[in-house]
Amino acid sequence: MQDVMPKKAPRTRKDNEAEMPNLLRAFGAMRIGDVQPFHVRKYMDQRGESAPVRANREKALLSHIFNKAREWGYTNTANPCQGVRGFRETGRTRYVQDAEFAAVKRAASPVVADAMDLAYLTAQRPADLLKMQWADVYLGALHVRQNKTGARLAIELSGDLASVVERIQSREVSQKSDWILQRDNGEALSYAGLFQGFDKARQAAGVIFQFRDIRAKAATDLGDLAHAQQLLGHSKRDMTEHYVRSRQGIKVMPLRLR
Protein backbone atom coordinates (compact mmCIF):
# COMPACT_ATOMS: atom_id res chain seq x y z
CA MET A 1 0.00 0.00 0.00
CA GLN A 2 2.93 2.37 0.65
CA ASP A 3 3.81 2.19 -3.04
CA VAL A 4 0.25 2.77 -4.25
CA MET A 5 -1.26 5.22 -1.74
CA PRO A 6 0.75 8.36 -2.70
CA LYS A 7 -0.73 8.19 -6.21
CA LYS A 8 -4.29 8.35 -4.91
CA ALA A 9 -6.37 11.43 -4.16
CA PRO A 10 -6.19 12.67 -0.52
CA ARG A 11 -9.76 11.61 0.27
CA THR A 12 -9.20 8.15 -1.21
CA ARG A 13 -6.00 7.75 0.81
CA LYS A 14 -7.83 8.72 3.98
CA ASP A 15 -10.63 6.25 3.27
CA ASN A 16 -8.18 3.45 2.47
CA GLU A 17 -6.26 4.10 5.69
CA ALA A 18 -9.52 3.68 7.63
CA GLU A 19 -10.43 0.52 5.70
CA MET A 20 -7.11 -1.31 6.07
CA PRO A 21 -7.42 -2.22 9.79
CA ASN A 22 -10.69 -4.08 9.12
CA LEU A 23 -9.12 -6.03 6.26
CA LEU A 24 -6.01 -6.82 8.29
CA ARG A 25 -8.06 -8.18 11.17
CA ALA A 26 -9.88 -10.52 8.80
CA PHE A 27 -7.12 -11.51 6.37
CA GLY A 28 -3.83 -10.39 7.91
CA ALA A 29 -2.89 -13.82 9.29
CA MET A 30 -3.62 -15.62 6.02
CA ARG A 31 -1.17 -16.32 3.20
CA ILE A 32 -2.15 -14.38 0.11
CA GLY A 33 -2.64 -17.53 -1.97
CA ASP A 34 -4.97 -19.05 0.63
CA VAL A 35 -7.66 -16.37 0.43
CA GLN A 36 -10.63 -17.78 -1.46
CA PRO A 37 -13.90 -16.24 -2.67
CA PHE A 38 -15.84 -17.87 0.18
CA HIS A 39 -13.58 -16.04 2.68
CA VAL A 40 -14.46 -12.76 1.00
CA ARG A 41 -18.14 -13.68 0.98
CA LYS A 42 -18.03 -14.47 4.70
CA TYR A 43 -16.34 -11.14 5.38
CA MET A 44 -18.93 -9.28 3.33
CA ASP A 45 -21.83 -10.96 5.09
CA GLN A 46 -20.45 -10.21 8.54
CA ARG A 47 -19.40 -6.64 7.75
CA GLY A 48 -22.58 -5.98 5.80
CA GLU A 49 -24.78 -6.53 8.84
CA SER A 50 -23.73 -3.16 10.23
CA ALA A 51 -22.07 -1.32 7.35
CA PRO A 52 -22.97 -2.58 3.86
CA VAL A 53 -21.60 0.45 2.04
CA ARG A 54 -18.30 0.26 3.91
CA ALA A 55 -18.18 -3.46 3.15
CA ASN A 56 -18.39 -2.64 -0.57
CA ARG A 57 -15.55 -0.11 -0.28
CA GLU A 58 -13.39 -2.53 1.69
CA LYS A 59 -13.94 -5.28 -0.86
CA ALA A 60 -12.89 -2.85 -3.59
CA LEU A 61 -9.69 -2.11 -1.70
CA LEU A 62 -9.03 -5.81 -1.13
CA SER A 63 -9.55 -6.44 -4.84
CA HIS A 64 -7.11 -3.64 -5.67
CA ILE A 65 -4.52 -5.17 -3.34
CA PHE A 66 -4.86 -8.56 -5.03
CA ASN A 67 -4.58 -7.03 -8.49
CA LYS A 68 -1.37 -5.27 -7.48
CA ALA A 69 -0.04 -8.48 -5.88
CA ARG A 70 -0.63 -10.30 -9.17
CA GLU A 71 1.03 -7.52 -11.18
CA TRP A 72 4.08 -7.55 -8.92
CA GLY A 73 4.45 -11.33 -8.90
CA TYR A 74 3.51 -12.06 -5.30
CA THR A 75 0.81 -14.50 -6.41
CA ASN A 76 -0.57 -16.01 -9.59
CA THR A 77 -3.86 -17.11 -8.06
CA ALA A 78 -7.11 -15.55 -9.22
CA ASN A 79 -8.41 -12.46 -7.47
CA PRO A 80 -10.76 -13.92 -4.80
CA CYS A 81 -12.99 -10.84 -4.96
CA GLN A 82 -14.07 -11.62 -8.52
CA GLY A 83 -17.62 -12.88 -8.62
CA VAL A 84 -18.35 -11.91 -5.01
CA ARG A 85 -21.34 -9.62 -5.18
CA GLY A 86 -21.47 -6.46 -3.16
CA PHE A 87 -24.49 -4.87 -1.54
CA ARG A 88 -26.89 -2.69 -3.47
CA GLU A 89 -26.42 1.00 -2.85
CA THR A 90 -29.02 3.68 -3.36
CA GLY A 91 -27.92 7.14 -4.45
CA ARG A 92 -28.64 10.17 -2.33
CA THR A 93 -31.85 12.03 -3.09
CA ARG A 94 -31.43 14.94 -0.67
CA TYR A 95 -32.18 18.35 -2.16
CA VAL A 96 -30.96 21.28 -0.08
CA GLN A 97 -33.48 24.12 0.09
CA ASP A 98 -32.22 27.70 -0.24
CA ALA A 99 -33.21 28.49 3.35
CA GLU A 100 -31.33 25.44 4.64
CA PHE A 101 -28.19 26.41 2.75
CA ALA A 102 -28.41 29.97 4.07
CA ALA A 103 -28.94 28.82 7.67
CA VAL A 104 -25.85 26.62 7.69
CA LYS A 105 -23.78 29.26 5.92
CA ARG A 106 -24.74 31.87 8.55
CA ALA A 107 -23.55 29.52 11.29
CA ALA A 108 -20.29 28.67 9.52
CA SER A 109 -16.85 30.20 9.92
CA PRO A 110 -15.76 32.53 7.09
CA VAL A 111 -13.59 29.92 5.37
CA VAL A 112 -16.29 27.22 5.56
CA ALA A 113 -18.84 29.73 4.23
CA ASP A 114 -16.40 30.46 1.39
CA ALA A 115 -16.15 26.74 0.64
CA MET A 116 -19.94 26.44 0.58
CA ASP A 117 -20.27 29.34 -1.86
CA LEU A 118 -17.55 27.97 -4.14
CA ALA A 119 -19.10 24.50 -4.02
CA TYR A 120 -22.47 25.90 -5.08
CA LEU A 121 -21.26 28.35 -7.71
CA THR A 122 -18.81 25.95 -9.38
CA ALA A 123 -20.51 22.58 -8.64
CA GLN A 124 -17.10 21.04 -7.88
CA ARG A 125 -16.22 18.23 -5.49
CA PRO A 126 -14.60 18.99 -2.11
CA ALA A 127 -11.22 17.63 -3.26
CA ASP A 128 -11.21 20.02 -6.22
CA LEU A 129 -12.26 22.98 -4.06
CA LEU A 130 -9.54 22.39 -1.48
CA LYS A 131 -6.73 22.31 -4.03
CA MET A 132 -7.74 25.60 -5.71
CA GLN A 133 -4.93 28.17 -5.77
CA TRP A 134 -4.74 31.79 -6.85
CA ALA A 135 -2.54 30.66 -9.73
CA ASP A 136 -5.64 28.91 -11.09
CA VAL A 137 -7.33 32.28 -11.60
CA TYR A 138 -6.30 33.78 -14.93
CA LEU A 139 -7.71 34.94 -18.27
CA GLY A 140 -11.00 35.78 -16.59
CA ALA A 141 -11.67 32.25 -15.37
CA LEU A 142 -11.14 29.86 -12.48
CA HIS A 143 -9.31 26.87 -13.95
CA VAL A 144 -10.05 23.44 -12.50
CA ARG A 145 -8.76 19.99 -13.29
CA GLN A 146 -11.04 17.48 -11.60
CA ASN A 147 -9.27 14.79 -9.60
CA LYS A 148 -11.87 12.12 -10.25
CA THR A 149 -12.52 12.58 -13.96
CA GLY A 150 -9.45 14.46 -15.17
CA ALA A 151 -11.79 16.94 -16.86
CA ARG A 152 -10.39 20.44 -17.36
CA LEU A 153 -12.74 23.36 -16.83
CA ALA A 154 -12.36 27.11 -17.17
CA ILE A 155 -15.21 28.53 -15.11
CA GLU A 156 -15.90 32.12 -16.13
CA LEU A 157 -15.27 34.64 -13.37
CA SER A 158 -18.44 36.65 -13.55
CA GLY A 159 -21.49 37.43 -11.45
CA ASP A 160 -21.65 35.91 -7.98
CA LEU A 161 -18.54 33.78 -8.49
CA ALA A 162 -16.45 36.88 -9.24
CA SER A 163 -17.89 38.55 -6.13
CA VAL A 164 -17.08 35.57 -3.91
CA VAL A 165 -13.52 35.28 -5.24
CA GLU A 166 -13.03 39.03 -4.70
CA ARG A 167 -14.44 38.72 -1.17
CA ILE A 168 -12.01 35.93 -0.33
CA GLN A 169 -9.06 37.77 -1.88
CA SER A 170 -9.74 41.01 -0.02
CA ARG A 171 -10.29 39.43 3.42
CA GLU A 172 -7.64 40.40 5.96
CA VAL A 173 -5.73 37.41 7.35
CA SER A 174 -2.56 37.06 9.39
CA GLN A 175 -0.74 35.25 6.59
CA LYS A 176 -1.57 35.26 2.89
CA SER A 177 -0.88 32.09 0.92
CA ASP A 178 -1.30 30.52 -2.51
CA TRP A 179 -4.49 28.72 -1.44
CA ILE A 180 -7.91 30.17 -2.18
CA LEU A 181 -9.42 28.33 0.79
CA GLN A 182 -6.98 29.00 3.61
CA ARG A 183 -6.90 29.39 7.36
CA ASP A 184 -5.95 32.67 8.99
CA ASN A 185 -2.36 31.40 9.46
CA GLY A 186 -1.95 30.72 5.74
CA GLU A 187 -2.36 26.96 5.91
CA ALA A 188 -4.59 25.35 3.29
CA LEU A 189 -8.01 24.33 4.53
CA SER A 190 -7.84 20.57 5.05
CA TYR A 191 -10.47 17.88 4.62
CA ALA A 192 -10.74 17.56 8.37
CA GLY A 193 -11.00 21.32 8.80
CA LEU A 194 -13.71 21.61 6.16
CA PHE A 195 -15.87 18.75 7.34
CA GLN A 196 -15.48 19.44 11.05
CA GLY A 197 -16.31 23.09 10.49
CA PHE A 198 -19.25 22.22 8.27
CA ASP A 199 -20.57 19.68 10.79
CA LYS A 200 -20.34 22.26 13.57
CA ALA A 201 -22.25 24.79 11.46
CA ARG A 202 -25.05 22.42 10.46
CA GLN A 203 -25.48 21.28 14.06
CA ALA A 204 -25.70 24.90 15.20
CA ALA A 205 -28.25 25.65 12.46
CA GLY A 206 -30.26 22.52 13.21
CA VAL A 207 -30.18 21.56 9.54
CA ILE A 208 -28.69 18.24 8.51
CA PHE A 209 -27.36 17.69 5.01
CA GLN A 210 -23.98 16.59 3.67
CA PHE A 211 -21.45 18.91 2.08
CA ARG A 212 -21.58 16.89 -1.13
CA ASP A 213 -25.32 17.68 -1.38
CA ILE A 214 -24.33 21.25 -2.30
CA ARG A 215 -22.88 20.04 -5.60
CA ALA A 216 -26.13 18.23 -6.36
CA LYS A 217 -28.13 21.33 -5.44
CA ALA A 218 -26.03 23.39 -7.86
CA ALA A 219 -26.63 20.95 -10.71
CA THR A 220 -30.35 20.81 -9.97
CA ASP A 221 -30.76 24.58 -9.65
CA LEU A 222 -29.06 25.19 -13.00
CA GLY A 223 -32.05 23.78 -14.83
CA ASP A 224 -29.88 23.24 -17.91
CA LEU A 225 -28.67 19.66 -18.26
CA ALA A 226 -26.02 20.48 -20.84
CA HIS A 227 -24.53 23.20 -18.63
CA ALA A 228 -24.78 20.96 -15.55
CA GLN A 229 -23.02 18.13 -17.39
CA GLN A 230 -20.11 20.42 -18.25
CA LEU A 231 -19.69 21.71 -14.69
CA LEU A 232 -20.02 18.26 -13.13
CA GLY A 233 -17.52 16.77 -15.55
CA HIS A 234 -19.83 13.90 -16.47
CA SER A 235 -18.86 12.09 -19.66
CA LYS A 236 -22.45 11.11 -20.47
CA ARG A 237 -25.65 13.11 -20.39
CA ASP A 238 -27.64 10.28 -18.78
CA MET A 239 -25.30 10.42 -15.76
CA THR A 240 -26.28 14.05 -15.25
CA GLU A 241 -29.96 13.32 -15.84
CA HIS A 242 -29.93 10.63 -13.15
CA TYR A 243 -27.94 12.84 -10.77
CA VAL A 244 -30.42 15.69 -11.08
CA ARG A 245 -33.64 13.70 -11.42
CA SER A 246 -32.98 11.68 -8.25
CA ARG A 247 -33.30 14.93 -6.29
CA GLN A 248 -35.75 16.79 -8.49
CA GLY A 249 -38.14 13.92 -9.13
CA ILE A 250 -39.94 13.20 -12.39
CA LYS A 251 -42.40 15.96 -13.23
CA VAL A 252 -45.89 14.56 -13.78
CA MET A 253 -49.34 16.08 -14.29
CA PRO A 254 -52.08 15.71 -11.67
CA LEU A 255 -55.53 14.33 -12.42
CA ARG A 256 -58.57 16.57 -12.84
CA LEU A 257 -61.63 16.58 -10.62
CA ARG A 258 -64.69 15.08 -12.30
C-alpha atoms as one frame of an Amber mdcrd trajectory, in Angstrom:
protein
   0.000   0.000   0.000   2.931   2.373   0.655   3.814   2.187  -3.044   0.252
   2.766  -4.248  -1.256   5.216  -1.743   0.747   8.360  -2.697  -0.727   8.190
  -6.206  -4.295   8.350  -4.910  -6.366  11.431  -4.159  -6.186  12.671  -0.522
  -9.756  11.613   0.267  -9.204   8.148  -1.212  -6.003   7.746   0.807  -7.831
   8.719   3.977 -10.635   6.248   3.266  -8.177   3.448   2.474  -6.263   4.100
   5.687  -9.518   3.684   7.627 -10.429   0.518   5.699  -7.112  -1.307   6.068
  -7.419  -2.218   9.794 -10.686  -4.077   9.118  -9.118  -6.030   6.265  -6.007
  -6.821   8.290  -8.065  -8.180  11.172  -9.878 -10.518   8.802  -7.123 -11.506
   6.372  -3.834 -10.386   7.911  -2.887 -13.815   9.288  -3.618 -15.623   6.015
  -1.174 -16.315   3.204  -2.152 -14.384   0.111  -2.635 -17.530  -1.968  -4.967
 -19.049   0.630  -7.658 -16.367   0.428 -10.635 -17.781  -1.456 -13.903 -16.241
  -2.667 -15.844 -17.870   0.185 -13.580 -16.044   2.678 -14.457 -12.759   0.998
 -18.145 -13.681   0.984 -18.031 -14.468   4.695 -16.336 -11.144   5.378 -18.927
  -9.276   3.328 -21.833 -10.959   5.090 -20.447 -10.206   8.541 -19.403  -6.641
   7.753 -22.577  -5.983   5.805 -24.782  -6.533   8.842 -23.735  -3.157  10.234
 -22.066  -1.316   7.350 -22.971  -2.583   3.863 -21.596   0.450   2.035 -18.303
   0.262   3.913 -18.182  -3.463   3.147 -18.386  -2.638  -0.568 -15.546  -0.115
  -0.283 -13.391  -2.534   1.689 -13.944  -5.282  -0.864 -12.894  -2.850  -3.590
  -9.688  -2.106  -1.697  -9.033  -5.813  -1.131  -9.547  -6.444  -4.843  -7.108
  -3.640  -5.673  -4.525  -5.168  -3.339  -4.860  -8.556  -5.026  -4.582  -7.034
  -8.487  -1.369  -5.275  -7.483  -0.038  -8.477  -5.880  -0.627 -10.303  -9.168
   1.031  -7.520 -11.179   4.077  -7.555  -8.922   4.451 -11.334  -8.900   3.505
 -12.063  -5.299   0.810 -14.500  -6.411  -0.573 -16.013  -9.589  -3.861 -17.113
  -8.058  -7.113 -15.548  -9.223  -8.411 -12.457  -7.467 -10.761 -13.922  -4.800
 -12.991 -10.838  -4.964 -14.070 -11.616  -8.520 -17.625 -12.884  -8.625 -18.347
 -11.913  -5.007 -21.341  -9.623  -5.180 -21.475  -6.456  -3.156 -24.489  -4.866
  -1.542 -26.888  -2.690  -3.471 -26.420   1.003  -2.853 -29.021   3.677  -3.365
 -27.923   7.140  -4.454 -28.641  10.172  -2.334 -31.849  12.034  -3.094 -31.435
  14.937  -0.667 -32.179  18.345  -2.156 -30.963  21.282  -0.081 -33.480  24.121
   0.089 -32.216  27.705  -0.239 -33.213  28.493   3.354 -31.332  25.439   4.636
 -28.188  26.408   2.750 -28.407  29.966   4.070 -28.943  28.823   7.670 -25.853
  26.616   7.693 -23.779  29.257   5.920 -24.738  31.866   8.551 -23.548  29.523
  11.294 -20.288  28.675   9.517 -16.848  30.197   9.923 -15.761  32.530   7.094
 -13.592  29.916   5.370 -16.292  27.223   5.557 -18.839  29.731   4.225 -16.398
  30.464   1.388 -16.152  26.742   0.639 -19.944  26.437   0.581 -20.268  29.335
  -1.857 -17.548  27.973  -4.135 -19.098  24.499  -4.015 -22.466  25.899  -5.075
 -21.259  28.352  -7.707 -18.806  25.953  -9.383 -20.505  22.583  -8.645 -17.105
  21.039  -7.885 -16.224  18.226  -5.489 -14.601  18.994  -2.109 -11.216  17.630
  -3.261 -11.212  20.020  -6.216 -12.261  22.979  -4.061  -9.541  22.393  -1.476
  -6.728  22.312  -4.035  -7.738  25.600  -5.712  -4.933  28.166  -5.768  -4.742
  31.790  -6.849  -2.538  30.662  -9.729  -5.636  28.907 -11.090  -7.331  32.276
 -11.598  -6.301  33.775 -14.934  -7.706  34.936 -18.266 -11.000  35.781 -16.588
 -11.665  32.248 -15.373 -11.140  29.860 -12.483  -9.315  26.875 -13.948 -10.046
  23.438 -12.498  -8.758  19.985 -13.288 -11.040  17.480 -11.604  -9.266  14.789
  -9.595 -11.866  12.124 -10.248 -12.522  12.580 -13.959  -9.453  14.456 -15.171
 -11.793  16.938 -16.857 -10.388  20.439 -17.363 -12.744  23.360 -16.832 -12.360
  27.106 -17.172 -15.211  28.529 -15.112 -15.905  32.116 -16.129 -15.265  34.636
 -13.369 -18.441  36.651 -13.549 -21.489  37.426 -11.452 -21.645  35.905  -7.983
 -18.536  33.777  -8.492 -16.453  36.876  -9.241 -17.888  38.552  -6.127 -17.080
  35.570  -3.907 -13.523  35.285  -5.245 -13.026  39.029  -4.698 -14.438  38.723
  -1.166 -12.006  35.926  -0.331  -9.059  37.765  -1.879  -9.741  41.013  -0.019
 -10.291  39.434   3.415  -7.640  40.397   5.956  -5.732  37.412   7.345  -2.556
  37.056   9.395  -0.738  35.253   6.593  -1.569  35.260   2.890  -0.879  32.087
   0.923  -1.300  30.518  -2.507  -4.487  28.721  -1.444  -7.912  30.168  -2.180
  -9.415  28.326   0.793  -6.984  28.997   3.606  -6.903  29.388   7.360  -5.946
  32.669   8.995  -2.358  31.405   9.457  -1.949  30.724   5.735  -2.360  26.956
   5.907  -4.586  25.351   3.291  -8.014  24.329   4.535  -7.838  20.565   5.046
 -10.471  17.877   4.616 -10.742  17.558   8.374 -10.999  21.317   8.798 -13.713
  21.608   6.164 -15.873  18.749   7.341 -15.481  19.439  11.052 -16.312  23.090
  10.495 -19.252  22.218   8.270 -20.566  19.679  10.786 -20.335  22.259  13.568
 -22.251  24.790  11.459 -25.051  22.423  10.465 -25.477  21.284  14.061 -25.702
  24.903  15.196 -28.246  25.646  12.458 -30.262  22.520  13.205 -30.184  21.556
   9.538 -28.691  18.239   8.510 -27.356  17.689   5.008 -23.984  16.593   3.670
 -21.455  18.914   2.079 -21.585  16.888  -1.129 -25.320  17.684  -1.381 -24.329
  21.247  -2.296 -22.879  20.037  -5.599 -26.130  18.229  -6.363 -28.134  21.334
  -5.444 -26.033  23.386  -7.860 -26.628  20.948 -10.711 -30.354  20.811  -9.973
 -30.763  24.581  -9.648 -29.063  25.194 -13.000 -32.055  23.777 -14.835 -29.879
  23.241 -17.910 -28.674  19.655 -18.262 -26.023  20.485 -20.843 -24.529  23.201
 -18.628 -24.779  20.962 -15.554 -23.018  18.134 -17.388 -20.105  20.421 -18.250
 -19.689  21.706 -14.693 -20.016  18.261 -13.125 -17.516  16.772 -15.553 -19.830
  13.901 -16.470 -18.864  12.094 -19.658 -22.446  11.113 -20.471 -25.653  13.115
 -20.387 -27.637  10.284 -18.778 -25.302  10.421 -15.761 -26.280  14.050 -15.248
 -29.958  13.317 -15.837 -29.932  10.625 -13.148 -27.937  12.843 -10.774 -30.423
  15.688 -11.084 -33.644  13.701 -11.417 -32.977  11.681  -8.249 -33.302  14.935
  -6.294 -35.748  16.787  -8.485 -38.138  13.924  -9.134 -39.941  13.200 -12.385
 -42.403  15.960 -13.233 -45.894  14.562 -13.780 -49.338  16.077 -14.288 -52.083
  15.709 -11.669 -55.532  14.327 -12.423 -58.574  16.574 -12.840 -61.625  16.579
 -10.620 -64.693  15.080 -12.299
